[in-house]
Amino acid sequence: MTGPLRRFRTLPLRSRLALLVATAVAVAVAVVAAACWFVTREQLEQQLDQSLRNSTAIDETYVQSLLNACAGTAARQRPAPGSYSVQIVATTGAPCPAPPRPEPFPTTEEDIAVASGDRDNVLHTVTDTDGTKLRVYTNQIRVDRPGAGSITTLAVSVARPMSDVTDPLSTLAWVLLLVSGIGVVGAGAAGLWIARTGLRPVDDLAHAVAHVAETEDLTVRIPVEGEDEIARLSRSFNSMAGSLATSRDRQSQLIADAGHELRTPLTSLRTNIELLVRSDETGRAIPPDDRRALMASVKAQMTELAALIGDLQELSRPDAAQPGPLQVVALHDITRTALQRARLRGPELTITAELAPWYVRAEPAALERAVVNVLDNAVKFSPPGGTVEVVLHRGELTVRDHGPGIPAEELPHVFERFWRSPSARQLPGSGLGLSIVARTVQQAGGDIALRPASGGGGTVASIRLPGAPTPPPEL
């Protein structure tokens, strides 16, 4: 059983479907044909038995004539009606057949029991001397014999060949076999055609997958028709191919943008280091002020490179990656800590804060980094001696600066990776900070938006985060 099953599994899918359809039709046809054959046989046998019971050969007149012929008192015996074979059975078991049958057919003990009066009638099957099977009905009948002066009880057996049943059944069996064979072959052909037609989209999908594997062309799309499982599979493939294409494009763009952003600090570092090396090789000392400025530039470029590499590491995780373990944290405490860092980076600025308690469910380190990035942007774009206003009220953290603001046409791009406003390209930064903020806030279930400030200029950054149950006080 294992061998055929293994060979069946190695067949192509359309061949397996055609074979399964043909097998199912064959089983159904076989069951129907067998039921039809058995029902027909039952009906024919019942009709044969009923015809034997209703035969006119067992009426009193016919039996009287047959009895006289057997006793020798009649010169001529009337033949048995129709295709029946008739004989009288005595109590001794001796039969007397009616013409045109020359020899009697076999009698049984059941026939003798009817002749003896032990049974009224009996219905059974016997085999004749030539091998023919006969269906025999033996009935008890009382005949008035004038010569004997009494009423005689006799047994009359009426028989018909079983070929009246078996011949039609044989013909029916051949007809059913022929029709079943045609039906099975037709079902197999129809199943193969249906399998080929139904699996054509699967073939298209297989060709598309093979094409993508060979060429890495993710622009391939499969036409979708209908709403069945194949259509859903095609839509899933198209969606997957589109997502992969978008992911590859983003990856390529990320690599290109990262290379572009890294080129500037690396070029500056290379230039500064070459000046230092040339000074040592030629023995021409760089003036102390210039050397200090040169070393400060190297330090600034190294700091910018470290920040850029940190941002790239943060963004190296895919957008769908699961964040770290979420905890219930105090957003007001995280904001207060971030404000301390922001004041160190902008000591000449005035930073005001109104922080109402608010607890959220987030990753503490990522959330603190996001708040720090928002505050760093406000510090970076604030004019000297300017003011940064920070407010936390009912889950909404707003940070307002009084800088030049962001033009309306640039607002849709502020959260894109490596995007920087033309007016900010001379300022330090990689263009990744707000991208990191947006992802962190979204993973915490919130949203972030930038909008122009009303009155006095500047920009307002707004972060909304859903609240979480307040943790119990420590004992």
N, C-alpha and C positions, 0 to 999 in steps of 0.2 A: 504493500500500500504506500510505503514511503517513496519508493522509486517512481511510480506513476505521478504521485503528487509533486515530487521534485521536478519531474519533466514538465508537468503542467505549468508550474511556476516559471519555468524558463521560456515558455512561449510568449510571443508578443501579446500586448494587452488586447488588441483587436481580435487576435485569434482566440484568446481565452474567453472574451465576451461572446464571440460567435459560437464557440464550443458550449459555453454555458447556456446560451439561448437554445441551441439545437438539443442539448440534453434535457432542458426543462420542457421543451415542446414534445420531445420523444416520450418523456415520462407521462406528460399529460395525455398525449394521444394514446399511449399504451393503456393507461388507466381507463380512459373513455372507451377504447376498443374492447378491452376485457369486460368492462361492465355491460357494454352493448351485447357482446357475445353471450355472456351468462344470462342476461335478461331474455334474450331471444331464445336461448335453449330452454329456459324455464317455461316461456310461453308456448313453445312448440310441444314440449312434453305434456303440458297441461291440456293443450288442444288435442293431442293424440289420445291421452287418457279419457278426455271427455267424449271424444268420438267413439271410443270403444264402449263406454258406458251407454251411449245413446244409440248404439247400432241396432238396426232392425233385425239383425240376425239372431237376436235372442228373444224375439217375440214368440208367443205360444204357437202361432200357425206354422212359422218356419221350423221351429223345433219339432213340432209334431210330424211334419213331412220328413225331416231328417231322421227322426226316430223310427218312422215306418220303413225308411230305406235301409237303415241299419238292421232292422229286424227281418228284412226280406219280404215285407208285405207290400212294398211299392216297387214297381218296375223301374221307375225313374226318379232320381233325386234332383231337386232344384239346386242349382249352384249357389255358392255363397255370394251375397251382394257385394258389389264394389271390389275393393282390394283386400277385403277381409279374408282371413282363414278361420273356419269354424269347425269345431268338433265337439262331440258329446263325450263326457267323461263319466264312466260308470263308477260305482262304489268300489269296484276292484281296481280301478285305475286304468282299465282298458279304454282307449279312445276310439271314437268312430268319426273320421274326418268327412267333411262335406266336399263334393267336387268343386272346382277341378283339381283340388289337391289330392294326389294319390296316396301320400304317406302322412300319417298324423305327426304333429309336432309334439315335443316332449311334454309330459305331464309331471307335476310335482306333488309332493305331499300336501301342499296347500290346496291344490285342485281336488285331490281325493277328499280332503276335509270338507270342502264345499259340497262335493257329491254325497258325502255321508251325512250331511246336515249339521256338521259341527260349526261351520261358518257360512255366512250368507253370501259373501263374495270375496274375491281377492284380486289384486293387481300386481303383477310381477313381470320380470324379464327373463326369457330363456334363450338358449342357443340351439338353433335347429341343426339337423344332421349335416347340412352343407355349410355350417359355420355362420349362417345368417342369424342375427339377433332379432328376436321378436318380442314385442310388448303384448302381454296376454292379460285379458280380463276374464275371469271365471266367475259366473253368477249362478246362483241356485234358482231353478224354475220348476214349477209343478205342472205336469201335463196330465190331462184326463185321457186314459187309454180305454177306449170302449171295449176292446177285446178282453182286457184284463179285469174290467169291472172295478177299477180303482184309480185313484189319483197317484201318479208316480212322481217322485222328486228326483230331478236330474241336475247335473252340472254342465253348463254350456260354456265353453271357452272360445273367446273371440280374440284373434291375434292380428297385428299389423307389423310389418317390418320396421325396425328402428331406423332404417335408411330414410324413412319419411321425415325424420328429425336430423339425422347426421348429415345427409346430403346437403340440405339447405345451410346447415351450420358450417360445413366445409367450404361451401361457396362464399358464405358470409366472411369466414376467416380469411380467405384469399383476398376478398375485396377490402377488408379492413387492413390487412397487411400492406396491400398496394397503396391504399390511400394514406396509411401511416407513413410509409416510406417516402411518398411524395411530399407529405407534410413536413417530415423531418428534414429532408433535403432542402425544401423551400425555406424552412425556418432557419437552417444553417446559412443559406445564401442571404436571406433577409437580415439575419443577425450580423453577418460579415459586412453587408452594405451599411447597416445602421451604425456598426462600430466604426467603420471608416469615416462615415459622414459625421458622427458625433465626436470622434476623436481628432477630427481635422484641426480644431483650435489647439488641442494638446500638441499636435505635431508642429503647428506654428510656434507654440510656446517653446517646444524643445529646440527648434531651429533658432529661435531668438536667443535662447540661453547659450546655445553653442556659438552663435555669432558673437555674443558679448564676451564669452570666455576666450574666443580666438582673437578678437579685434579690440576688446575693451571699449567698444562703442556703446555708451550708455544712452544714446539718443534713440535706440530702437524702441518702438511701441507696437503693441499687438492690437489690431482692430477688435473692438468689443461689440458684440451683438447679443441682445436679450438680457435676461436677468437670472439665468441658471447658474449652476456651480462653475461651469467652464468660464462664463462671463465674469464671475467673481474672481476666479483664479487669474484671468487675464488682467482684470483691474488691479489685483494685488501685485502682479508682476510689473505692470506699468508704474504703479505707485512706488514699488521698491526700486525700479530703475531710475525713476525721477529723484527719489531720495538719495540714491547712490551718486547720481550725477551732481546733485546739489552739494552733497558732502565733499565730493572730489573737487568741485569748483571752489568751495570754501577752503579746502585744504591747500589747493594751489594758490588761492588768493592770500591765505595766511602766510604761506612760505614766501611768496613774492613780497608781501608787505613787511614781513619780519626782516627779510633780506634788505629791503630798502631802508627800514628804520635802523638796522644795525650798521649799515654802511656809513652813515654820517658820523656817529661817535667813533667808530673804528678808524675812519679816515683822519679825524681830528687827532685821535690818540697816536696814530702812526706818524703824522706830521710832527707832533710835539716830541715824540720819542726820537725821531730822526734828528731833530734840532739838538736834542741833548747828546745823542751819540756823536753827531758831527762836531759839537763843541769839544767833547772829550778827545776825539781823534785829531782835530786840528790844533788843540791847545788854546783855542780862543775862548776865553771865559765869557759866559753870558752875564750881563749886568745883573746884580742881585734883584733888582725890582722886576726885571723881565723874567728872571728865573723863577721868582716866587709866583708871578702871574702864570708862567708856563706850568708849574707844578699844580697850581690851583685849577688850571684848565684840565690837566690830566686827571686830577681827583674828581672834578665835576663830571668828566666823561665816564670815568669808571663808575661813579655813582649812578649815572644815567643808564649805563650798560647793565648794572646790577638790577636796577628797577625794571628795565625792559625784560631781562631774563626772568625775573620773578613773575612779571605779568604774563609772559609767554607760558611759563610753567602752570600758572593758574588756569590759563585758557587751553592748556593741552588736553584737559579732560573734555570728552564730547559733551554737547549740550544736554543730551539725555542721560548723562551719568547721574547716579544717585548721589546726593550730597552726603556729608558726614552725618554722624548721629545728631538728630535734632534734640534740642533741650529747651526748656522754658527759661528764658533769660530776660533780664530787665533791660529794655531798650534805653531807658533814661540813664542807667549806669554806663552802658556801652557808649552812648553819646557823650557823656561827661568825660570818659577816658579819652575819646577821640578829640574832644575839644582841647584837652591838655596838649596833645601833640600838635594840633593846629595852631595853638598860640605860640608854640616854640618856633614854628615855621614862619609865622607872620607876626613877629613881636611888635611891629609898628602899627598893626591893625587893632581895631576895637571889636571884640567878639562878644556879643551879648547872647544869653541863653535863658530860655524859659522852658523847663523840662518838667512835664507832668508825668507821674508814674505810669508806665505801660509795659506789660509783659507780653512777649511774643515767643513763638516756637521756631527756633532757627539754630543754625550752626554758629556758635559764639564767635569763633575766630573769623569766619567768612563775613559775618554780619559787621564785626568791628572794622574789618578791612574796607567793606563797602561804605560805611559811614565816614571813615577816614578819607577815602577817595573823593567823596562829595565835598567834604570840608576843604580838602587840598585844592580842588577846582575853584572854590569860592575864594580862598586865600590867594591863589595864583592870579586870578583875574580882577582882584580888588585893587583900586588905586592906592598909592601910599597914603597912610593916615585914614583909610576908609573904614567902613563898618560892615561887619558880617552878623546877620541876625539869625539865630537858631531857635526854633520853636518846636516843641513836641506836645501835641494836644490830641487826645483820643485816637492814638495810633497813627497820626499823621506827623511826620518829621519834615519840616520845611527849613531850607537853608537859603537865605537871600544875600546876595552880594550887591554892590553898587558899582560894578564894573561896566564895560562897554556893552554887555548884553550879547545875545545871539540873534542874528537875523532870522526872520520867520522861515525863509527858504532853507535854512541850514538845520532847523530843529529836527526834521525827520531823520537826519543822519548822525545825530550826536551819540547814539548807542551802537553804531557800527564799529567793528574792529579797525583800528589804525586810522579811523577818520579823524581829521583835525581841521578846525576852522582855519581858513587862510590867514586870519588875523592872529592865530595862536601858533603858527608854525615856528616862530622865532623863540617861543617859550619852551622851557624844558617839559618833557613828557613824551609818551609813546602813542597816545590815542587809544589806549586799552583800558584806562581806568573806568570809564562809564560802562563799557561792555561788561566788565567784571561786576560792577554794581548791579546792572540790570539782571544778569544771570542769578546773582545771589538773592536779590529781592524776589525774583520769580520762583526760585526754589523754596523760598519761605512762604509762598502763597500770596505775596503782595504785588504791588506795581509801583513804578517810578515814572515821573514825568518832569520835563523842563518847560518853563514858560517865561515869557518876558515879565519883569516886575512892573507893577503899576505905580507910576509916580517916582521920579528920581532915577530911573534907569536901572540896569542890572538884570540879573536872572534869578529865578526862584526854582530850586530843585525840591520836588515833593516826593516823599517816600511814604506809602501807606502799607501797613502790615496788620494782618488780623490779630486780634488779641488772643491770649492764652490764659488758662486758669492761674490765678495768683498763687505762687508757692506758699506753703505754710511758714509762719515765722519760726526762726531757729530758737530752740530752747536753751 
